[in-house]
């Protein structure tokens, strides 16, 4: 019996070294395209609104446009099985990616043209933000399936996921940090216009990256035997992915899905109030953007490297527990800033801890969800899991501004109200940690857990 080949590390160094491979470089660019719009309808959008004098409560409620990410599983069967007119000749994954990238760029340009004070006010701007979130969520469905189906084995999936996460984090850096510097000097409308132009990176990669042939064959086989417009084909497209997931994982499927739903809760909840919080601290946009673009960038890359290596060395489940704890600590750390004032050193330290923690947990979390999908149902199953990941977070973050205002109205200063809020947000990691411990108690083969075999 031949001994199993040792698993290769896929930390930051190995990922960067592999970028000379066209498929790996493409996953980096597609990850960038997925990450760029995410905050532009979320935390960064909230910063723009805060600059325009919008109330914290209104900013929190407007963040609900991001619920599109939470319900993308509802239309994921269409992305899995329905070819697009005209663009369909590009292939199942590529056509949907190209279409949604064009819509995302158009929505960003529309938001730049309207602004908070434009015709229709916040309602019109919010409508375009909803289009942005919907198109971005649909792009994620196509690109996530593309990434998973393009991998020939678990090692390549790990490499593609690391490259995707690296691109995603670079995009977050631009849309969360550098855009603040742009906004300081060029204004928000021009900054959103620049973001629309940067969507060209993903569009170029989508047009140059080949379709995953084995996935196309599986989809074509399903369409030949039962087209989606037939009762049998519709049932297979809508119910089949969920039935297959339950069949593969049994009773623990519910525990797994609940853990997925709660895992990123602290990070989601703090998004809408981040901009108003920094404004209340007295930090300039240049300072915030500079810290994020320097210390935050290094911390994010370190988190990706550490998370990828830890997942391969210790297994997904062990690493998920560490990631959940780190995320809670990273978020709660912001509660220290009100007592320290607008200290650059304190802000940089907290930002480093949070970015490292988020990147560490994020890379192993995405790899874990990717490993649970089945060929032929990739887009729908992954969309279900990534949608679940946002359900509670996207819902509760709508109340984040109201929570801060509530603590303030209870007699606390505004900064103390933010501190209490961040402690509460950090404690939201506890249920995910508990569920990870339950999953760890389940006996599974080492290979299924992502542990060295």
BAMAR-309947 format. One record per residue (C-alpha): residue in one letter; residue number from 1; z negated, y negated, x. Coordinates in nm, 3 decimals. Each point is the difference from the previous one (the first is absolute). Layout:
 r   k      pz      py      px
 A NUM       Z       Y       X
...
// end
This chain:
 r   k      pz      py      px
 X   1   0.000   0.000   0.000
 X   2   0.108  -0.335   0.144
 X   3  -0.268  -0.263   0.040
 X   4   0.046  -0.315  -0.204
 X   5   0.132  -0.296   0.191
 X   6  -0.265  -0.264   0.063
 X   7   0.019  -0.308  -0.218
 X   8   0.132  -0.312   0.164
 X   9  -0.191  -0.326  -0.020
 X  10   0.158  -0.270  -0.211
 X  11  -0.206  -0.303   0.083
 X  12   0.137  -0.348   0.067
 X  13   0.132   0.081   0.349
 X  14   0.191   0.309  -0.117
 X  15   0.140  -0.184  -0.303
 X  16   0.124  -0.294   0.207
 X  17   0.152   0.238   0.256
 X  18   0.193   0.172  -0.283
 X  19   0.154  -0.320  -0.136
 X  20   0.312   0.074   0.203
 X  21   0.073   0.275  -0.252
 X  22   0.210  -0.153  -0.283
 X  23  -0.193   0.172  -0.281
 X  24  -0.337  -0.113   0.136
 X  25   0.124  -0.358   0.044
 X  26   0.133   0.010  -0.356
 X  27  -0.339   0.106  -0.135
 X  28  -0.156  -0.294   0.187
 X  29   0.247  -0.240  -0.165
 X  30  -0.038   0.159  -0.344
 X  31  -0.379  -0.021   0.036
 X  32   0.043  -0.370   0.080
 X  33   0.209  -0.042  -0.316
 X  34  -0.266   0.174  -0.209
 X  35  -0.286  -0.203   0.142
 X  36   0.154  -0.347  -0.008
 X  37  -0.008  -0.067  -0.380
 X  38  -0.339   0.160  -0.066
 X  39  -0.227  -0.298   0.073
 X  40   0.256  -0.257  -0.116
 X  41  -0.095   0.086  -0.358
 X  42  -0.364   0.059   0.096
 X  43  -0.239  -0.160   0.250
 X  44   0.256  -0.235   0.158
 X  45   0.116  -0.105  -0.346
 X  46  -0.365  -0.076  -0.078
 X  47  -0.022  -0.220   0.310
 X  48   0.304  -0.199  -0.117
 X  49  -0.154  -0.042  -0.344
 X  50  -0.333  -0.110   0.152
 X  51   0.181  -0.264   0.205
 X  52   0.155  -0.124  -0.324
 X  53  -0.346  -0.042  -0.157
 X  54   0.009   0.305  -0.228
 X  55  -0.344   0.127  -0.108
 X  56  -0.142   0.313   0.162
 X  57  -0.022   0.171  -0.340
 X  58   0.368  -0.069  -0.075
 X  59   0.098   0.129   0.345
 X  60  -0.190   0.321  -0.069
 X  61   0.175   0.056  -0.331
 X  62   0.344  -0.079   0.143
 X  63  -0.060   0.275   0.257
 X  64   0.057   0.244  -0.287
 X  65   0.374  -0.030   0.064
 X  66  -0.077   0.256   0.272
 X  67  -0.071   0.258  -0.272
 X  68   0.369   0.087   0.037
 X  69  -0.106   0.201   0.306
 X  70  -0.253   0.186  -0.214
 X  71   0.249   0.114  -0.262
 X  72   0.305   0.073   0.214
 X  73  -0.040   0.373  -0.066
 X  74   0.125  -0.074  -0.356
 X  75   0.353  -0.075   0.122
 X  76  -0.010   0.210   0.318
 X  77   0.180   0.295  -0.172
 X  78   0.300  -0.231  -0.044
 X  79  -0.002  -0.081   0.372
 X  80  -0.035   0.372   0.074
 X  81   0.289   0.114  -0.219
 X  82   0.215  -0.288  -0.131
 X  83   0.287  -0.132   0.216
 X  84   0.071  -0.372  -0.012
 X  85   0.342  -0.122  -0.116
 X  86   0.229  -0.119   0.281
 X  87  -0.274   0.020   0.268
 X  88  -0.052   0.370  -0.080
 X  89   0.273   0.090   0.249
 X  90  -0.246  -0.097   0.275
 X  91  -0.227   0.291  -0.096
 X  92  -0.310   0.042  -0.216
 X  93  -0.260  -0.159   0.229
 X  94   0.220  -0.253   0.174
 X  95   0.151  -0.144  -0.320
 X  96  -0.340  -0.066  -0.159
 X  97  -0.133  -0.150   0.324
 X  98   0.297  -0.237   0.037
 X  99  -0.013  -0.108  -0.365
 X 100  -0.372  -0.076   0.002
 X 101   0.016  -0.182   0.333
 X 102   0.259  -0.238  -0.147
 X 103  -0.218  -0.058  -0.308
 X 104  -0.309  -0.064   0.216
 X 105   0.187  -0.261   0.203
 X 106   0.126  -0.165  -0.320
 X 107  -0.350  -0.013  -0.150
 X 108  -0.141  -0.161   0.315
 X 109   0.272  -0.265  -0.006
 X 110  -0.074  -0.067  -0.369
 X 111  -0.373  -0.040   0.071
 X 112   0.083  -0.241   0.282
 X 113   0.223  -0.203  -0.232
 X 114  -0.251  -0.019  -0.288
 X 115  -0.343  -0.034   0.166
 X 116  -0.331  -0.053  -0.186
 X 117   0.106  -0.343  -0.122
 X 118   0.355   0.087  -0.103
 X 119   0.149   0.039  -0.349
 X 120  -0.221   0.227  -0.206
 X 121  -0.285  -0.033   0.249
 X 122  -0.209   0.306   0.083
 X 123   0.160   0.206  -0.278
 X 124   0.348  -0.019   0.153
 X 125  -0.129   0.054   0.353
 X 126  -0.207   0.296  -0.121
 X 127   0.307   0.151  -0.170
 X 128   0.198  -0.010   0.325
 X 129  -0.303   0.144   0.184
 X 130   0.004   0.286  -0.252
 X 131   0.370   0.065   0.070
 X 132  -0.085  -0.003   0.371
 X 133  -0.282   0.253  -0.045
 X 134   0.212   0.226  -0.225
 X 135   0.295   0.005   0.242
 X 136  -0.231   0.048   0.299
 X 137  -0.177   0.292  -0.167
 X 138   0.336   0.163  -0.080
 X 139   0.111  -0.050   0.360
 X 140  -0.316   0.181   0.110
 X 141   0.086   0.299  -0.222
 X 142   0.340   0.039   0.165
 X 143  -0.113  -0.064   0.359
 X 144  -0.308   0.224  -0.020
 X 145   0.215   0.287  -0.125
 X 146   0.260  -0.076   0.268
 X 147  -0.265   0.009   0.274
 X 148  -0.150   0.329  -0.115
 X 149   0.331   0.178  -0.069
 X 150   0.155  -0.108   0.331
 X 151  -0.268   0.187   0.197
 X 152   0.095   0.352   0.105
 X 153  -0.361   0.109   0.063
 X 154  -0.361  -0.122   0.000
 X 155   0.030  -0.139   0.354
 X 156   0.299  -0.214  -0.093
 X 157  -0.170  -0.111  -0.321
 X 158  -0.297  -0.118   0.208
 X 159   0.234  -0.190   0.232
 X 160   0.194  -0.159  -0.287
 X 161  -0.323  -0.096  -0.176
 X 162  -0.137  -0.166   0.314
 X 163   0.327  -0.193   0.048
 X 164   0.002  -0.097  -0.369
 X 165  -0.361  -0.121   0.020
 X 166   0.075  -0.196   0.316
 X 167   0.286  -0.179  -0.175
 X 168  -0.213  -0.050  -0.311
 X 169  -0.282  -0.156   0.202
 X 170   0.239  -0.232   0.184
 X 171   0.129  -0.116  -0.340
 X 172  -0.356  -0.058  -0.121
 X 173  -0.066  -0.204   0.312
 X 174   0.296  -0.224  -0.082
 X 175  -0.070  -0.029  -0.375
 X 176  -0.376  -0.038   0.046
 X 177  -0.036  -0.193   0.326
 X 178   0.315  -0.163   0.137
 X 179   0.096  -0.123  -0.346
 X 180  -0.317  -0.216   0.002
 X 181   0.124  -0.174   0.314
 X 182   0.342  -0.043  -0.160
 X 183  -0.161  -0.136  -0.317
 X 184  -0.208  -0.247   0.200
 X 185   0.307  -0.154   0.162
 X 186   0.293   0.085  -0.229
 X 187  -0.164   0.033  -0.341
 X 188  -0.033   0.303  -0.227
 X 189   0.351  -0.010  -0.155
 X 190   0.172   0.011   0.339
 X 191  -0.240   0.274   0.114
 X 192   0.092   0.220  -0.298
 X 193   0.367  -0.069   0.070
 X 194  -0.047   0.130   0.355
 X 195  -0.164   0.314  -0.140
 X 196   0.304   0.057  -0.222
 X 197   0.227  -0.020   0.306
 X 198  -0.218   0.250   0.187
 X 199   0.073   0.260  -0.270
 X 200   0.332   0.028   0.181
 X 201  -0.175   0.217   0.261
 X 202  -0.061   0.274  -0.255
 X 203   0.342  -0.043  -0.159
 X 204   0.172   0.050   0.336
 X 205  -0.210   0.311   0.070
 X 206   0.067   0.145  -0.346
 X 207   0.375  -0.039   0.041
 X 208  -0.008   0.165   0.345
 X 209  -0.240   0.290  -0.068
 X 210   0.145   0.332  -0.123
 X 211  -0.124   0.165  -0.318
 X 212  -0.231   0.306   0.033
 X 213   0.253   0.274  -0.077
 X 214  -0.249   0.271  -0.095
 X 215  -0.153  -0.226  -0.262
 X 216   0.341  -0.093  -0.137
 X 217   0.083   0.369  -0.032
 X 218  -0.324   0.067  -0.190
 X 219   0.062  -0.292  -0.238
 X 220   0.365   0.094  -0.053
 X 221  -0.103   0.359  -0.075
 X 222  -0.242  -0.121  -0.267
 X 223   0.264  -0.229  -0.150
 X 224   0.254   0.283  -0.016
 X 225  -0.242   0.242  -0.169
 X 226  -0.163  -0.256  -0.230
 X 227   0.124  -0.363   0.001
 X 228  -0.271  -0.259  -0.058
 X 229   0.152  -0.103  -0.335
 X 230  -0.055   0.351  -0.142
 X 231  -0.341   0.098  -0.149
 X 232  -0.053   0.258   0.275
 X 233   0.102  -0.240   0.276
 X 234  -0.214  -0.281  -0.139
 X 235  -0.302   0.231  -0.023
 X 236   0.055   0.119   0.358
 X 237   0.033  -0.358   0.130
 X 238  -0.307  -0.129  -0.183
 X 239  -0.235   0.298  -0.033
 X 240   0.122   0.223   0.284
 X 241  -0.150  -0.207   0.286
 X 242  -0.346  -0.001  -0.160
 X 243   0.013   0.368  -0.094
 X 244   0.105   0.092   0.355
 X 245  -0.283  -0.209   0.147
 X 246  -0.261   0.170  -0.222
 X 247   0.149   0.343   0.079
 X 248  -0.019  -0.068   0.374
 X 249  -0.355  -0.139   0.009
 X 250  -0.175   0.150  -0.304
 X 251  -0.326  -0.147  -0.126
 X 252  -0.046  -0.210   0.313
 X 253   0.308  -0.203  -0.097
 X 254  -0.219  -0.220  -0.222
 X 255  -0.250  -0.064   0.282
 X 256   0.286  -0.078   0.240
 X 257   0.161  -0.246  -0.241
 X 258  -0.332  -0.172  -0.074
 X 259  -0.070  -0.040   0.372
 X 260   0.349  -0.146   0.046
 X 261  -0.062  -0.243  -0.287
 X 262  -0.319  -0.135   0.158
 X 263   0.077   0.016   0.372
 X 264   0.133  -0.356   0.056
 X 265  -0.209  -0.168  -0.273
 X 266  -0.194  -0.242   0.230
 X 267   0.317  -0.128   0.169
 X 268   0.177  -0.060  -0.331
 X 269  -0.289  -0.180  -0.168
 X 270  -0.042  -0.269   0.266
 X 271   0.370  -0.096   0.012
 X 272   0.022  -0.280  -0.260
 X 273  -0.306  -0.194   0.123
 X 274   0.073   0.018   0.373
 X 275   0.198  -0.326   0.006
 X 276  -0.251  -0.198  -0.210
 X 277  -0.284   0.145   0.214
 X 278   0.157  -0.118   0.326
 X 279   0.064  -0.339  -0.158
 X 280  -0.368  -0.022  -0.104
 X 281  -0.105   0.088   0.356
 X 282   0.201  -0.295   0.127
 X 283   0.245   0.204   0.207
 X 284   0.346  -0.148   0.052
 X 285   0.307   0.210  -0.077
 X 286   0.112  -0.030   0.364
 X 287  -0.331   0.149   0.117
 X 288   0.009   0.285  -0.252
 X 289   0.362   0.081   0.079
 X 290  -0.061  -0.016   0.374
 X 291  -0.298   0.238  -0.013
 X 292   0.186   0.244  -0.221
 X 293   0.309  -0.014   0.219
 X 294  -0.193   0.064   0.322
 X 295  -0.335   0.179  -0.037
 X 296   0.095   0.142  -0.341
 X 297   0.330   0.137   0.130
 X 298  -0.161   0.176   0.296
 X 299  -0.272   0.144  -0.225
 X 300   0.257   0.129  -0.250
 X 301   0.204   0.173   0.270
 X 302  -0.317   0.151   0.145
 X 303  -0.099   0.124  -0.346
 X 304   0.340   0.166  -0.052
 X 305  -0.024   0.172   0.339
 X 306  -0.359   0.114  -0.052
 X 307   0.062   0.119  -0.357
 X 308   0.313   0.197   0.092
 X 309  -0.165   0.173   0.296
 X 310  -0.324   0.070  -0.191
 X 311   0.190   0.157  -0.292
 X 312   0.182   0.241   0.231
 X 313  -0.312   0.076   0.204
 X 314  -0.261   0.034  -0.276
 X 315   0.206   0.056  -0.315
 X 316   0.082  -0.222  -0.296
 X 317  -0.323   0.051  -0.194
 X 318  -0.242  -0.078   0.283
 X 319   0.201  -0.308   0.094
 X 320   0.022  -0.115  -0.362
 X 321  -0.380  -0.010  -0.017
 X 322  -0.022  -0.216   0.312
 X 323   0.277  -0.227  -0.132
 X 324  -0.175  -0.052  -0.334
 X 325  -0.328  -0.094   0.171
 X 326   0.175  -0.237   0.240
 X 327   0.182  -0.176  -0.283
 X 328  -0.327  -0.063  -0.186
 X 329  -0.162  -0.138   0.314
 X 330   0.302  -0.215   0.084
 X 331   0.008  -0.161  -0.344
 X 332  -0.377  -0.057  -0.018
 X 333   0.018  -0.170   0.341
 X 334   0.151  -0.310  -0.159
 X 335  -0.339  -0.060  -0.166
 X 336  -0.129  -0.115   0.340
 X 337   0.240  -0.293   0.028
 X 338  -0.165  -0.239  -0.251
 X 339  -0.322   0.001   0.205
 X 340   0.190  -0.052   0.327
 X 341   0.224  -0.282  -0.122
 X 342   0.359  -0.061   0.116
 X 343  -0.061   0.174   0.334
 X 344   0.325   0.114   0.160
 X 345  -0.175   0.277   0.193
 X 346  -0.176   0.138  -0.307
 X 347   0.318  -0.015  -0.208
 X 348   0.202   0.176   0.270
 X 349  -0.265   0.273   0.037
 X 350  -0.012   0.073  -0.374
 X 351   0.380  -0.008  -0.021
 X 352   0.029   0.250   0.286
 X 353  -0.243   0.243  -0.166
 X 354   0.174  -0.027  -0.337
 X 355   0.354   0.036   0.139
 X 356  -0.093   0.296   0.219
 X 357  -0.177   0.171  -0.291
 X 358   0.284  -0.060  -0.245
 X 359   0.266   0.125   0.242
 X 360  -0.206   0.305   0.099
 X 361  -0.058   0.105  -0.359
 X 362   0.350  -0.093  -0.109
 X 363   0.201   0.215   0.241
 X 364  -0.198   0.319  -0.066
 X 365  -0.006  -0.068  -0.374
 X 366   0.379  -0.033  -0.020
 X 367   0.054   0.310   0.215
 X 368  -0.242   0.195  -0.222
 X 369   0.177  -0.100  -0.322
 X 370   0.341   0.073   0.155
 X 371  -0.110   0.352   0.093
 X 372  -0.081   0.077  -0.365
 X 373   0.353  -0.049  -0.139
 X 374   0.257   0.269  -0.090
 X 375   0.374  -0.020   0.075
 X 376   0.196  -0.089  -0.313
 X 377  -0.288  -0.201  -0.144
 X 378  -0.077  -0.216   0.304
 X 379   0.054  -0.344  -0.152
 X 380  -0.191   0.070  -0.320
 X 381  -0.294   0.182   0.160
 X 382  -0.048  -0.258   0.272
 X 383   0.043  -0.282  -0.252
 X 384  -0.271   0.159  -0.215
 X 385  -0.242   0.014   0.292
 X 386   0.077  -0.346   0.135
 X 387  -0.020  -0.141  -0.354
 X 388  -0.339   0.163  -0.050
 X 389  -0.104  -0.156   0.328
 X 390   0.048  -0.343  -0.158
 X 391  -0.122   0.053  -0.358
 X 392  -0.365  -0.092   0.038
 X 393   0.062  -0.249   0.279
 X 394   0.274  -0.195  -0.179
 X 395  -0.204  -0.008  -0.320
 X 396  -0.336  -0.100   0.149
 X 397   0.150  -0.256   0.237
 X 398   0.108  -0.199  -0.305
 X 399  -0.371  -0.067  -0.058
 X 400  -0.073  -0.087   0.364
 X 401   0.024  -0.375  -0.055
 X 402  -0.209   0.025  -0.317
 X 403  -0.266   0.196   0.194
 X 404  -0.024  -0.272   0.265
 X 405  -0.019  -0.270  -0.267
 X 406  -0.261   0.208  -0.183
 X 407  -0.226   0.022   0.306
 X 408   0.049  -0.373   0.056
 X 409  -0.088  -0.081  -0.363
 X 410  -0.314   0.214   0.036
 X 411  -0.139  -0.261   0.241
 X 412   0.139   0.106   0.339
 X 413   0.198  -0.233   0.222
 X 414   0.375   0.072   0.008
 X 415  -0.020   0.151   0.349
 X 416  -0.299   0.217  -0.096
 X 417   0.194   0.113  -0.308
 X 418   0.281   0.116   0.230
 X 419  -0.251   0.180   0.226
 X 420  -0.147   0.194  -0.294
 X 421   0.351   0.086  -0.119
 X 422   0.103   0.142   0.341
 X 423  -0.312   0.217   0.019
 X 424   0.076   0.139  -0.346
 X 425   0.363   0.061   0.101
 X 426  -0.110   0.190   0.312
 X 427  -0.228   0.225  -0.204
 X 428   0.302   0.102  -0.208
 X 429   0.088   0.236   0.287
 X 430  -0.293   0.230  -0.085
 X 431   0.172   0.202  -0.280
 X 432   0.302   0.071   0.224
 X 433  -0.227   0.121   0.280
 X 434  -0.180   0.233  -0.243
 X 435   0.329   0.145  -0.129
 X 436   0.128   0.050   0.357
 X 437  -0.316   0.202   0.071
 X 438   0.073   0.217  -0.307
 X 439   0.354   0.062   0.126
 X 440  -0.133   0.081   0.345
 X 441  -0.215   0.275  -0.153
 X 442   0.313   0.167  -0.137
 X 443   0.118   0.277   0.229
 X 444   0.366  -0.052   0.094
 X 445   0.220   0.134   0.281
 X 446  -0.005  -0.229   0.309
 X 447   0.374  -0.071  -0.029
 X 448  -0.037  -0.121  -0.355
 X 449  -0.266  -0.242   0.106
 X 450   0.206  -0.143   0.280
 X 451  -0.241   0.138   0.257
 X 452   0.117   0.158   0.319
 X 453   0.103   0.356  -0.061
// end
